[in-house]
Amino acid sequence: MTDQPSASLQALLLDRLHHSGLAPEVKGLLQELVPDEPTKSSGGRAGPVQLRSITAAGWRGIGPQTTLELPPGPGLIVVAGPNGSGKSSFAEAAETALTGHNSRWDGRRATDWQKGWRNLHSPDVTPEVCVELAVGERGEAVTVRRTWHGIKVDEARTKVEGPDGSERKLEEVVDAEALDLARPFLPYSELGSMINGTLGGLHDAFFKLLGLELLAELDGRVKDAVSECKQTVDRADALTAQLLGELGALDDPRAREAVQALSGAKPDLGRVRALLESRAPAAEAELVRLRRRATLAGPDLAEVGGAVARLREAAAGAEDARYGSAEEARRTARLLETARAPAPLPQHGLPGLRGRKSARPGVGRADAGGGGTAPGSGHGGRGRPPRGGGLGAGRPRPRRAGSGVAAG
């Protein structure tokens, strides 16, 4: 025996982890996953609590008021008796007095519990359950009494009295978390269902009974970490497979070497890093050029959108002006200018002189360049200018619009 306090569960876990022989990275990860032990406050409670007696009346299988005396002290107390003697009723009475509910009936057969919590053979007895406790190191007597004033199981009042009759608060005497962790009252039927039930239920019950919730929390954290690591590995495998496909399509010895380094059961990442670090100067220059292009900023989409909107607005305005009064005036002016412009003469002479020669020397041939006769001379002995607009002594006739002959 030693007076040294026992080590906490967290300290035991960290010690086992320190001497486990695992890799330092694994140890560091598991140390971060070990949860802190919750600090439990006494809440003003005065030390250990031991059960001294249970009294019940008009409750379940107990009619008139009956008391079950129990020797206070550590250890396990077994209450034995024939069927129907009230063993389970006393256990349920103690639990109901201290907690206000009954775990045996929670979540199942609620209707039977609501109808069968009272003793039907003693309708004139007021239902009541009472437990006497020995509290603290000196075993101070404290009584917890629950009395019903209605027909429903929750229509009751709980009163806690000290040895001098003074009223106290239940949370100052009983630790509700401790009662839920290690229930001190277990009917035979519930004990049998726990032992004969599923292994998972039995495991959970003993975990709570032994105070190993910290291990359960650690187990949950480790499972979450394993799931997260698996997702990371799966994603890395998918990216590696994609990279191998792209490298396999390249005609480059370095690409083939990288495929060999990544294709094994355990990828040789050191070899891949060496390939990446042994780049040629030309490849380095190409990388610099590519990095420079990668940092180029594209046009501002907002500015581009504004410019497009302005261009469309200008195009719409030009389209409207095209069919407006100004455009009609421009077309009319162009038509008038075309009508006033002189028309070119035919290249092969006037129609009336084509192919005809002068009757005598000195008389020229009329062609497209103008008259070939001298001023005052006639044609064929006549004193009038030749037909077709040849140059003569008289004034040329003005051209009418649309005739095709320009006015002189």
Sine and cosine of phi, psi and omega as CSV:
sin_phi,cos_phi,sin_psi,cos_psi,sin_omega,cos_omega
0.00,0.00,0.56,-0.83,0.00,-1.00
-0.64,-0.77,0.47,-0.88,0.03,-1.00
-1.00,0.05,-0.03,1.00,0.00,-1.00
-0.94,0.35,0.72,-0.70,0.03,-1.00
-0.91,0.41,0.57,-0.82,0.00,-1.00
-0.93,0.36,0.57,-0.82,-0.01,-1.00
-0.93,0.37,0.52,-0.85,0.03,-1.00
-0.95,0.31,0.29,-0.96,0.01,-1.00
-0.90,0.43,-0.60,0.80,0.04,-1.00
-0.89,0.46,-0.68,0.73,0.02,-1.00
-0.90,0.44,-0.63,0.77,0.04,-1.00
-0.89,0.45,-0.66,0.75,0.01,-1.00
-0.90,0.44,-0.71,0.70,-0.01,-1.00
-0.91,0.42,-0.58,0.81,0.04,-1.00
-0.92,0.39,-0.70,0.71,0.03,-1.00
-0.89,0.46,-0.62,0.78,0.00,-1.00
-0.92,0.40,-0.60,0.80,0.00,-1.00
-0.91,0.42,-0.57,0.82,-0.03,-1.00
-0.98,-0.19,0.34,0.94,-0.07,-1.00
-0.99,0.15,-0.34,0.94,-0.03,-1.00
0.98,0.19,0.20,0.98,0.02,-1.00
-0.97,0.25,0.26,-0.97,0.04,-1.00
-0.90,0.45,0.51,-0.86,-0.02,-1.00
-0.84,0.55,-0.60,0.80,0.00,-1.00
-0.90,0.43,-0.65,0.76,0.00,-1.00
-0.93,0.37,-0.66,0.75,0.04,-1.00
-0.86,0.50,-0.71,0.71,0.00,-1.00
-0.88,0.48,-0.64,0.77,0.01,-1.00
-0.92,0.39,-0.70,0.72,-0.02,-1.00
-0.93,0.37,-0.56,0.83,0.05,-1.00
-0.89,0.46,-0.60,0.80,0.04,-1.00
-0.94,0.34,-0.42,0.91,-0.04,-1.00
-1.00,0.07,-0.29,0.96,-0.02,-1.00
-0.92,0.39,0.86,-0.51,-0.04,-1.00
-0.97,0.23,0.37,-0.93,0.09,-1.00
-0.98,0.22,0.58,-0.81,0.03,-1.00
-0.96,0.26,0.72,-0.69,-0.02,-1.00
-0.91,0.41,0.66,-0.75,0.06,-1.00
-0.99,0.11,0.88,-0.48,-0.04,-1.00
-0.99,-0.14,0.79,-0.61,0.03,-1.00
-0.99,-0.12,0.59,-0.80,0.01,-1.00
-0.94,0.33,-0.31,0.95,0.03,-1.00
0.88,0.48,0.42,0.91,0.00,-1.00
1.00,0.06,0.06,1.00,-0.02,-1.00
-0.97,0.25,0.54,-0.84,-0.13,-0.99
-0.98,-0.18,0.93,0.37,0.15,-0.99
0.98,0.18,-0.32,-0.95,-0.08,-1.00
-0.93,0.38,0.38,-0.92,0.01,-1.00
-0.82,-0.58,0.76,-0.65,0.02,-1.00
-0.81,-0.59,0.56,-0.83,-0.04,-1.00
-1.00,0.03,0.78,-0.63,-0.03,-1.00
-0.96,-0.29,-0.61,0.79,0.00,-1.00
-0.33,-0.95,0.37,-0.93,0.07,-1.00
-0.78,-0.62,0.77,-0.63,0.02,-1.00
-0.83,-0.56,0.70,-0.71,0.00,-1.00
-0.62,-0.78,0.48,-0.88,0.04,-1.00
-0.49,-0.87,0.73,-0.68,0.00,-1.00
0.87,0.50,0.49,0.87,-0.13,-0.99
-0.83,-0.55,0.86,-0.51,0.04,-1.00
0.78,0.63,-0.89,-0.45,-0.03,-1.00
-1.00,0.00,0.18,0.98,-0.03,-1.00
-0.93,-0.36,0.85,-0.52,0.01,-1.00
-1.00,0.01,-1.00,-0.06,0.05,-1.00
-0.89,0.45,0.33,-0.94,-0.07,-1.00
-0.86,0.51,0.78,-0.62,-0.04,-1.00
-0.68,-0.74,0.63,-0.78,-0.02,-1.00
-0.87,-0.50,0.69,-0.72,0.07,-1.00
-0.94,-0.35,0.93,-0.38,0.00,-1.00
-0.99,0.12,0.67,-0.75,-0.01,-1.00
-0.76,-0.65,0.70,-0.71,0.03,-1.00
-0.97,0.26,0.89,-0.46,0.00,-1.00
-0.93,0.36,0.59,-0.81,0.01,-1.00
0.47,-0.88,0.19,-0.98,0.00,-1.00
-0.95,0.31,0.32,-0.95,0.04,-1.00
0.94,-0.35,-0.04,-1.00,-0.04,-1.00
-0.96,-0.27,0.78,-0.63,0.02,-1.00
-0.95,-0.31,0.78,-0.62,0.01,-1.00
-0.95,-0.32,0.80,-0.60,0.06,-1.00
-0.96,-0.27,0.90,-0.44,-0.06,-1.00
-0.91,-0.41,0.44,-0.90,0.02,-1.00
0.12,-0.99,0.20,-0.98,-0.02,-1.00
-0.94,0.34,0.25,-0.97,0.03,-1.00
-0.88,0.47,0.67,-0.74,0.02,-1.00
0.99,0.10,0.08,1.00,-0.02,-1.00
-0.99,0.13,-0.17,0.99,0.07,-1.00
0.97,-0.23,0.28,0.96,-0.01,-1.00
-0.88,0.48,-0.79,0.61,0.00,-1.00
-0.91,0.42,-0.56,0.83,0.00,-1.00
-0.90,0.45,-0.64,0.77,0.04,-1.00
-0.91,0.42,-0.66,0.75,0.01,-1.00
-0.90,0.44,-0.69,0.72,0.01,-1.00
-0.93,0.37,-0.53,0.85,0.03,-1.00
-0.91,0.42,-0.68,0.74,0.00,-1.00
-0.91,0.42,-0.68,0.74,0.00,-1.00
-0.91,0.41,-0.66,0.75,-0.01,-1.00
-0.91,0.40,-0.62,0.78,0.00,-1.00
-0.91,0.42,-0.63,0.78,-0.10,-1.00
-1.00,0.03,-0.47,0.88,-0.09,-1.00
-0.89,-0.45,-0.36,0.93,-0.03,-1.00
1.00,0.07,-0.01,1.00,0.05,-1.00
-0.59,-0.81,0.07,-1.00,-0.06,-1.00
-0.78,-0.63,0.93,-0.37,-0.07,-1.00
-0.90,0.43,-0.47,0.88,-0.03,-1.00
-0.90,0.44,-0.55,0.84,-0.08,-1.00
-0.96,-0.27,-0.03,1.00,0.01,-1.00
-0.94,0.35,0.77,-0.64,0.08,-1.00
0.98,0.17,0.02,1.00,0.01,-1.00
-0.46,-0.89,0.56,-0.83,0.05,-1.00
0.74,0.67,0.73,0.68,-0.05,-1.00
-0.90,0.43,-0.57,0.82,-0.01,-1.00
-0.91,0.42,-0.68,0.73,0.03,-1.00
-0.89,0.45,-0.62,0.79,0.00,-1.00
-0.92,0.39,-0.66,0.75,0.00,-1.00
-0.90,0.44,-0.56,0.83,-0.05,-1.00
-1.00,0.00,-0.41,0.91,-0.16,-0.99
-0.93,-0.36,0.28,0.96,-0.03,-1.00
-0.98,0.20,-0.35,0.94,0.01,-1.00
-1.00,-0.08,0.45,-0.89,0.07,-1.00
-0.99,0.16,0.88,-0.47,-0.08,-1.00
-0.97,0.23,-0.28,0.96,-0.04,-1.00
-1.00,0.04,-0.15,0.99,0.01,-1.00
-0.75,-0.66,0.93,0.37,-0.06,-1.00
-0.93,0.38,-0.35,0.94,-0.02,-1.00
-1.00,0.07,-0.05,1.00,-0.02,-1.00
-1.00,-0.06,0.77,-0.63,0.04,-1.00
-0.95,0.31,0.84,-0.55,-0.03,-1.00
-0.89,0.45,0.71,-0.70,-0.01,-1.00
-0.33,-0.94,0.64,-0.77,0.12,-0.99
-0.77,-0.63,0.56,-0.83,-0.08,-1.00
-0.51,-0.86,0.67,-0.74,0.08,-1.00
-0.81,-0.58,0.62,-0.78,0.08,-1.00
-0.95,-0.32,0.78,-0.63,-0.10,-0.99
-0.90,-0.44,0.47,-0.88,0.17,-0.98
-0.95,-0.30,0.93,-0.36,-0.16,-0.99
-0.94,-0.33,0.68,-0.74,0.09,-1.00
0.99,0.15,0.05,-1.00,-0.03,-1.00
-0.92,0.40,-0.47,0.88,-0.01,-1.00
-1.00,0.02,-0.05,1.00,0.04,-1.00
0.93,0.37,0.69,0.72,-0.01,-1.00
-0.90,0.43,0.74,-0.67,-0.05,-1.00
-0.98,0.19,0.83,-0.56,0.04,-1.00
-0.76,-0.65,0.70,-0.72,-0.03,-1.00
-0.92,-0.38,0.76,-0.66,0.07,-1.00
-0.91,-0.42,0.89,-0.45,-0.09,-1.00
-0.84,-0.55,0.72,-0.69,0.03,-1.00
-0.85,-0.53,0.86,-0.51,-0.06,-1.00
-0.86,-0.52,0.68,-0.73,-0.03,-1.00
-0.99,-0.13,0.65,-0.76,0.03,-1.00
-0.85,-0.53,0.16,0.99,0.03,-1.00
-0.59,-0.81,-0.09,-1.00,-0.05,-1.00
-1.00,-0.02,-0.19,0.98,0.00,-1.00
-1.00,-0.08,0.45,-0.89,-0.09,-1.00
-0.93,0.36,-0.41,0.91,0.01,-1.00
-1.00,-0.07,0.07,1.00,0.05,-1.00
-1.00,-0.02,0.96,0.27,-0.09,-1.00
-0.55,-0.83,0.23,-0.97,0.02,-1.00
-0.73,-0.68,0.67,-0.74,0.01,-1.00
-0.95,-0.32,0.72,-0.69,-0.01,-1.00
-0.77,-0.64,0.72,-0.70,-0.02,-1.00
-0.90,-0.44,0.79,-0.61,-0.03,-1.00
-0.81,-0.59,0.64,-0.77,0.08,-1.00
-1.00,0.09,-0.01,-1.00,-0.03,-1.00
-0.90,0.43,-0.40,0.92,0.01,-1.00
-1.00,-0.09,0.16,0.99,0.02,-1.00
1.00,0.08,-0.03,1.00,0.01,-1.00
-0.96,0.28,0.59,-0.81,-0.04,-1.00
-1.00,0.09,0.68,-0.74,0.00,-1.00
-0.82,-0.58,0.13,-0.99,0.08,-1.00
-1.00,-0.05,0.62,-0.79,-0.06,-1.00
-0.90,0.44,-0.61,0.79,-0.03,-1.00
-0.93,0.36,-0.26,0.97,0.08,-1.00
-0.99,0.15,-0.22,0.98,-0.06,-1.00
-0.94,-0.35,-0.68,0.73,-0.13,-0.99
-0.89,-0.47,0.70,-0.71,0.08,-1.00
-1.00,-0.01,0.95,-0.32,-0.06,-1.00
-0.89,0.46,-0.61,0.79,0.02,-1.00
-0.90,0.43,-0.63,0.77,0.03,-1.00
-0.91,0.41,-0.62,0.79,0.04,-1.00
-0.91,0.42,-0.60,0.80,0.02,-1.00
-0.95,0.31,-0.53,0.85,-0.01,-1.00
-0.96,0.28,-0.74,0.68,-0.04,-1.00
-0.75,-0.66,1.00,0.00,-0.06,-1.00
-0.93,0.36,0.82,-0.57,-0.04,-1.00
-0.99,0.12,-0.01,1.00,-0.03,-1.00
-0.74,-0.67,0.88,-0.48,-0.08,-1.00
-0.67,-0.75,0.96,-0.27,0.06,-1.00
-0.88,0.48,0.36,-0.93,-0.06,-1.00
-0.87,0.50,-0.68,0.74,-0.05,-1.00
-0.90,0.44,-0.63,0.77,0.00,-1.00
-0.95,0.31,-0.61,0.79,0.06,-1.00
-0.89,0.46,-0.65,0.76,0.03,-1.00
-0.91,0.41,-0.65,0.76,0.01,-1.00
-0.92,0.39,-0.52,0.85,0.04,-1.00
-0.93,0.36,-0.68,0.73,-0.03,-1.00
-0.95,0.30,-0.64,0.77,-0.06,-1.00
-1.00,-0.01,0.02,1.00,-0.02,-1.00
-0.98,0.18,-0.36,-0.93,-0.02,-1.00
-0.96,0.29,0.43,-0.90,0.03,-1.00
-0.90,0.43,-0.54,0.84,0.03,-1.00
-0.90,0.43,-0.67,0.74,0.04,-1.00
-0.91,0.42,-0.66,0.75,0.03,-1.00
-0.91,0.42,-0.65,0.76,0.03,-1.00
-0.88,0.47,-0.71,0.70,0.00,-1.00
-0.90,0.44,-0.64,0.77,-0.01,-1.00
-0.90,0.44,-0.70,0.71,0.00,-1.00
-0.95,0.32,-0.53,0.85,0.06,-1.00
-0.87,0.50,-0.70,0.71,0.01,-1.00
-0.94,0.35,-0.63,0.77,-0.04,-1.00
-0.90,0.44,-0.61,0.79,-0.03,-1.00
-1.00,0.02,0.00,1.00,0.02,-1.00
0.94,0.33,0.62,0.79,-0.07,-1.00
-0.97,-0.24,0.48,0.88,0.01,-1.00
-0.87,0.48,-0.52,0.85,0.01,-1.00
-0.88,0.48,-0.62,0.78,0.06,-1.00
-0.91,0.42,-0.64,0.77,0.01,-1.00
-0.90,0.43,-0.65,0.76,0.04,-1.00
-0.91,0.40,-0.66,0.75,0.05,-1.00
-0.89,0.46,-0.66,0.75,0.01,-1.00
-0.87,0.49,-0.67,0.74,0.03,-1.00
-0.91,0.42,-0.65,0.76,0.03,-1.00
-0.91,0.42,-0.64,0.76,0.01,-1.00
-0.90,0.43,-0.65,0.76,0.03,-1.00
-0.89,0.46,-0.66,0.75,0.04,-1.00
-0.90,0.44,-0.66,0.75,0.01,-1.00
-0.91,0.42,-0.65,0.76,0.03,-1.00
-0.89,0.45,-0.66,0.75,0.02,-1.00
-0.90,0.44,-0.66,0.75,0.02,-1.00
-0.91,0.41,-0.66,0.75,0.04,-1.00
-0.90,0.43,-0.62,0.79,0.02,-1.00
-0.90,0.44,-0.65,0.76,0.04,-1.00
-0.89,0.46,-0.64,0.77,0.03,-1.00
-0.90,0.43,-0.68,0.74,0.01,-1.00
-0.91,0.42,-0.68,0.73,0.02,-1.00
-0.88,0.47,-0.65,0.76,0.01,-1.00
-0.92,0.39,-0.65,0.76,0.03,-1.00
-0.90,0.44,-0.65,0.76,0.03,-1.00
-0.90,0.45,-0.65,0.76,0.01,-1.00
-0.90,0.43,-0.68,0.73,0.02,-1.00
-0.92,0.40,-0.60,0.80,0.04,-1.00
-0.90,0.43,-0.67,0.74,0.03,-1.00
-0.89,0.46,-0.64,0.77,0.04,-1.00
-0.91,0.42,-0.66,0.75,0.02,-1.00
-0.90,0.43,-0.65,0.76,0.02,-1.00
-0.88,0.47,-0.63,0.78,0.04,-1.00
-0.90,0.43,-0.64,0.77,0.01,-1.00
-0.95,0.32,-0.63,0.78,0.02,-1.00
-0.93,0.37,-0.57,0.82,0.00,-1.00
-0.91,0.42,-0.39,0.92,0.01,-1.00
-1.00,0.08,-0.05,1.00,-0.03,-1.00
-0.99,-0.11,0.65,-0.76,0.07,-1.00
-0.99,-0.11,0.96,0.27,-0.08,-1.00
-0.58,-0.82,0.78,-0.63,-0.01,-1.00
-0.88,0.48,-0.54,0.84,0.03,-1.00
-0.92,0.38,-0.60,0.80,0.04,-1.00
-0.90,0.43,-0.65,0.76,0.02,-1.00
-0.91,0.40,-0.62,0.79,0.03,-1.00
-0.92,0.40,-0.62,0.79,0.05,-1.00
-0.91,0.41,-0.60,0.80,0.05,-1.00
-0.89,0.46,-0.67,0.74,0.03,-1.00
-0.90,0.44,-0.62,0.79,-0.02,-1.00
-0.94,0.35,-0.49,0.87,-0.06,-1.00
-0.99,-0.13,-0.09,1.00,-0.11,-0.99
-1.00,-0.06,-0.13,0.99,-0.04,-1.00
-0.97,0.24,0.07,-1.00,0.04,-1.00
-0.88,0.48,-0.57,0.82,0.07,-1.00
-0.83,-0.56,0.95,-0.31,-0.06,-1.00
-0.84,0.54,0.67,-0.75,0.03,-1.00
-1.00,0.02,1.00,0.08,-0.06,-1.00
-0.93,0.36,-0.51,0.86,0.04,-1.00
-0.89,0.46,-0.64,0.77,0.03,-1.00
-0.91,0.42,-0.62,0.79,0.03,-1.00
-0.92,0.40,-0.65,0.76,0.04,-1.00
-0.89,0.45,-0.62,0.78,0.03,-1.00
-0.89,0.45,-0.63,0.78,0.06,-1.00
-0.90,0.44,-0.64,0.77,-0.01,-1.00
-0.94,0.35,-0.55,0.84,-0.04,-1.00
-0.99,0.14,-0.28,0.96,-0.04,-1.00
-0.99,-0.16,0.75,0.67,0.02,-1.00
-0.98,0.20,0.58,-0.82,0.04,-1.00
-0.97,0.25,0.34,-0.94,0.04,-1.00
-0.84,0.54,-0.61,0.79,0.01,-1.00
-0.90,0.44,-0.67,0.75,0.03,-1.00
-0.91,0.41,-0.59,0.81,0.02,-1.00
-0.91,0.42,-0.67,0.75,0.04,-1.00
-0.89,0.45,-0.63,0.77,0.03,-1.00
-0.91,0.42,-0.63,0.78,0.04,-1.00
-0.90,0.43,-0.63,0.77,0.04,-1.00
-0.88,0.47,-0.70,0.72,0.01,-1.00
-0.89,0.45,-0.67,0.74,0.00,-1.00
-0.92,0.39,-0.63,0.78,0.04,-1.00
-0.90,0.44,-0.63,0.78,0.02,-1.00
-0.89,0.45,-0.66,0.75,0.04,-1.00
-0.93,0.37,-0.57,0.82,-0.02,-1.00
-0.92,0.38,-0.44,0.90,-0.01,-1.00
-1.00,0.03,-0.04,1.00,0.02,-1.00
-0.90,0.43,0.67,-0.74,0.01,-1.00
-0.99,-0.13,0.72,-0.70,0.02,-1.00
-0.97,0.25,0.09,-1.00,0.02,-1.00
-0.91,0.41,0.43,-0.90,0.05,-1.00
-0.95,0.30,0.88,-0.47,-0.06,-1.00
-0.88,0.47,-0.55,0.84,0.01,-1.00
-0.92,0.40,-0.68,0.73,0.03,-1.00
-0.91,0.41,-0.66,0.75,0.03,-1.00
-0.88,0.48,-0.68,0.73,0.02,-1.00
-0.89,0.46,-0.63,0.77,0.03,-1.00
-0.91,0.41,-0.66,0.75,0.02,-1.00
-0.90,0.43,-0.67,0.74,0.04,-1.00
-0.88,0.48,-0.66,0.75,0.01,-1.00
-0.90,0.44,-0.66,0.76,0.02,-1.00
-0.92,0.39,-0.66,0.75,0.05,-1.00
-0.88,0.47,-0.68,0.73,0.04,-1.00
-0.90,0.43,-0.60,0.80,0.03,-1.00
-0.92,0.40,-0.66,0.75,0.03,-1.00
-0.91,0.42,-0.65,0.76,0.03,-1.00
-0.89,0.46,-0.64,0.76,0.03,-1.00
-0.90,0.43,-0.63,0.77,0.04,-1.00
-0.91,0.42,-0.66,0.75,0.03,-1.00
-0.90,0.43,-0.60,0.80,0.03,-1.00
-0.91,0.41,-0.62,0.79,0.04,-1.00
-0.93,0.38,-0.64,0.77,0.00,-1.00
-0.94,0.35,-0.45,0.90,-0.03,-1.00
-0.89,0.46,-0.58,0.82,-0.02,-1.00
-0.96,-0.28,0.39,0.92,0.01,-1.00
-1.00,-0.07,-0.12,-0.99,-0.04,-1.00
-0.92,0.39,-0.57,0.82,0.00,-1.00
-0.89,0.45,-0.65,0.76,0.02,-1.00
-0.91,0.40,-0.62,0.78,0.04,-1.00
-0.89,0.45,-0.66,0.75,0.03,-1.00
-0.90,0.45,-0.64,0.76,0.01,-1.00
-0.89,0.45,-0.67,0.74,0.02,-1.00
-0.90,0.43,-0.63,0.78,0.02,-1.00
-0.90,0.43,-0.69,0.73,0.02,-1.00
-0.88,0.47,-0.66,0.75,0.01,-1.00
-0.89,0.45,-0.63,0.78,0.01,-1.00
-0.91,0.41,-0.67,0.74,0.02,-1.00
-0.91,0.42,-0.66,0.75,0.03,-1.00
-0.88,0.48,-0.62,0.79,0.03,-1.00
-0.91,0.41,-0.60,0.80,-0.01,-1.00
-0.94,0.35,-0.56,0.83,-0.02,-1.00
-0.99,0.15,-0.28,0.96,-0.07,-1.00
-0.94,0.34,0.66,-0.75,0.02,-1.00
-0.93,0.36,0.65,-0.76,0.02,-1.00
-1.00,0.08,0.64,-0.77,0.02,-1.00
-0.94,0.34,0.58,-0.81,0.05,-1.00
-0.96,0.27,0.39,-0.92,0.05,-1.00
-0.89,0.46,0.53,-0.85,-0.03,-1.00
-0.96,0.29,-0.36,0.93,-0.09,-1.00
-0.95,-0.31,0.45,0.89,0.08,-1.00
1.00,0.00,0.12,-0.99,0.02,-1.00
-0.96,0.27,0.45,-0.89,-0.06,-1.00
-0.87,0.50,-0.57,0.82,-0.06,-1.00
-0.97,0.23,-0.27,0.96,-0.06,-1.00
-0.93,-0.37,0.05,1.00,-0.06,-1.00
-0.90,0.43,0.84,-0.55,0.09,-1.00
0.99,0.15,0.02,1.00,-0.01,-1.00
-0.99,-0.17,0.65,-0.76,0.02,-1.00
-0.97,-0.24,0.38,-0.93,0.03,-1.00
-0.93,0.36,0.54,-0.84,-0.07,-1.00
-0.98,0.22,-0.29,0.96,-0.03,-1.00
-0.52,-0.86,0.28,-0.96,0.01,-1.00
-0.91,0.41,0.55,-0.83,0.02,-1.00
0.99,-0.15,-0.22,0.98,0.02,-1.00
-0.98,-0.22,0.89,-0.46,-0.06,-1.00
-0.99,0.15,0.23,-0.97,0.04,-1.00
-1.00,0.03,0.75,-0.66,0.03,-1.00
-0.96,0.29,0.77,-0.64,0.04,-1.00
-0.68,-0.73,-0.17,-0.99,-0.07,-1.00
-0.93,0.36,-0.29,0.96,-0.03,-1.00
-0.99,0.12,-0.13,0.99,-0.01,-1.00
0.73,-0.68,-0.04,-1.00,-0.04,-1.00
-0.95,0.31,0.54,-0.84,0.05,-1.00
-0.97,-0.26,0.09,1.00,-0.02,-1.00
-0.99,-0.15,0.44,-0.90,0.03,-1.00
-0.98,0.19,0.38,-0.92,0.02,-1.00
-0.89,0.46,0.71,-0.70,0.02,-1.00
1.00,0.01,-0.31,0.95,-0.01,-1.00
-0.97,0.23,0.40,-0.92,0.00,-1.00
-0.94,-0.34,-0.14,-0.99,0.03,-1.00
-0.80,-0.60,0.86,-0.52,0.01,-1.00
0.92,0.38,0.51,0.86,0.03,-1.00
0.99,0.14,0.11,0.99,0.02,-1.00
-0.98,-0.21,0.45,-0.89,-0.06,-1.00
-0.98,-0.17,0.47,0.88,0.05,-1.00
-0.90,-0.45,0.44,-0.90,-0.01,-1.00
-0.91,0.42,0.45,-0.90,0.00,-1.00
-0.92,0.40,0.50,-0.87,0.01,-1.00
-0.95,0.31,0.59,-0.81,0.02,-1.00
0.95,-0.30,0.11,0.99,0.11,-0.99
1.00,0.00,0.38,0.92,0.09,-1.00
-0.92,0.38,0.35,-0.94,-0.04,-1.00
-0.97,0.24,0.81,-0.59,0.04,-1.00
-0.67,-0.74,-0.30,-0.96,-0.04,-1.00
-0.98,0.21,-0.49,0.87,-0.06,-1.00
-0.98,0.18,0.11,-0.99,0.04,-1.00
-0.98,0.20,0.63,-0.78,0.06,-1.00
-0.94,0.35,0.53,-0.85,0.02,-1.00
-0.97,0.24,0.64,-0.77,0.05,-1.00
-0.92,0.39,0.52,-0.86,-0.03,-1.00
-1.00,0.01,0.74,-0.67,0.10,-1.00
-0.99,0.12,0.49,-0.87,-0.01,-1.00
-0.86,0.50,0.79,-0.61,0.06,-1.00
1.00,-0.05,-0.07,1.00,-0.03,-1.00
-0.98,0.19,-0.37,0.93,0.00,-1.00
1.00,-0.03,-0.02,1.00,0.03,-1.00
-0.91,-0.41,0.77,-0.63,-0.05,-1.00
-0.98,0.21,0.56,-0.83,0.05,-1.00
-0.98,0.21,0.67,-0.75,-0.03,-1.00
-0.99,0.17,0.00,0.00,0.00,0.00
